[in-house]
Amino acid sequence: MKALYNDGEIRECDDTRSVIRHTASHVMAQAVLRLYPGTKLAIGPVIDDGFYYDFDKDEGFSPDDLEKIEAEMNKIIKENFKVETYTLPRNEAIQYMKGRGEVYKVELIENLPDNVPISFYKQGEFIDLCSGPHVLHTGAIKAYKLISIAGAYWRGNEKNRMLTRIYGTAFENKEELAKHLEMLEKAKKRDHRRLGKELGLFTISEEGPGFPFFLPKGMILKNTLIDYWRNIHQKEGYLEISTPIMLSKHLWEQSGHWDHYRDNMYTTTIEDEDFCIKPMNCPGGVLVYKNDTHSYKDLPIKLGELGLVHRHERSGTLHGLMRARCFTQDDAHIFVTKNQISDQIKGIVGIIDSVYSLFGFKYHVELSTRPENSMGSDEDWETATSSLKKALDELKLEYTINEKDGAFYGPKIDFHLEDSIGRTWQCGTIQLDFQMPQKFDVTYVGADGNKHRPIMIHRVVFGSIERFIGILIEHYEGKFPVWLAPVQVKVISISEKSRTYAEDVSMKIKASGIRCEVDNRDEKIGYKIREAQLQKVPYMIILGEKESKNGTIVSVRSRDQGDLGAIETEDFIRRIAEEITTKK
């Protein structure tokens, strides 16, 4: 597709979908101004799955308004306005926007460099500050849909005015749009916040927005994941540590986090000294390393930590377990020599691959390079980046380059996993850090007897355990594999006559290490089975008078396969135990 760029040239565009969505956001803003004159415009960017525009309208918008806005958008598309672009000097652009009453646009222009011409795009009567590019005519928008409404603070600052954000999406054709809308419907049914409540896994209280409470069944799920994590890391030679949740502010100044991350950190004062609640585990890991003298023979040293971290997230961005203010990072910090980097990166990739494969996730890899807000020398960054590239190339692992999105202390490899309905989530990451060992004067004694500087690898597999649980809930739609399920077997008695046998069977199952509940309530059997189904329990044992009289058999119902018939109790226990052990 050809697109109009802000230099006035028409060229083939590299990302057709983004250009369509960018223009769709302008069409939406034009429709809003037609329907609701006096509305002020803020920003309207393209995002991963669509676009949004933030509006300042005194009474806001309601979901009913979306239909009206879509109807007006259809008119604008049919009018097929030619899209034009032009530039103005900065001062003229400010005066022009002031004359239109667009206070947010004025603020945006005032924050731009003095010597840069300001570009605008025009379609019909609508004019907007924009860097482009856009399609050539509004009629090129063939398939779009407005999705939802949310509140959003101007510039993400809760001290600023609350605006109304309207989300939409657009695609090249109606078939792609239909697929996307179908995926959104599936996602609604899988929403981890709803399933988490229905399955008794977690809750979030008004007294702690962004701070999840794990309920008993949720703790079983979380601890099962942690046990799995510990098992694979012990096999790979990691040493588990635990570092304090709060450390002196000067430590975070020394690490560079205070300069680069302070807006996301919680602080407090103890006896006139400032402390920070840790947003990351790495400085604590450095202090553990520095607690002893190390030889080159000791390296690599792999320090693993399940560290609880806290980060200040804006209230408008919070989203259940996916975006929380506290979470557990399955961190590890590996101290290596330069010639050990490649092998260690390969080993980490192997762990991540085995973990994601177990859960049925496909994934793709990105290499993120030096951001603008970074620390360290050009030489260090070049060495670190080329080391990551070398490891990926030797693994023959396909990857894309994500320019300027590395950590402030080093480049990184990000793993984006794909769930069962095609959504992607960034979870695992490997970061190569030359900076923190320098800032903390971290050393080891080399073969020559002199002190040398190790390199530090930061890495996570799950990322945030809480977020990973949220992803798993939606990936499996709450139907966890047997080894993960909080309740693996539900024993259900049909009548009073089979209650004693139900208790006996339940005790045998529990004695084998299988998580089992018994339902001996005086309720109809259909009701009890339906309730177990809603709880998505993998196996139900239905016990009536016939099974009780026999004393060695159970009638089994599988969540996924239906009625399995009568099975010897010991055979059933062996079967479930094998499923749990092999993590099928």
Disulfide bonds with the S-S distance in Angstrom:
none
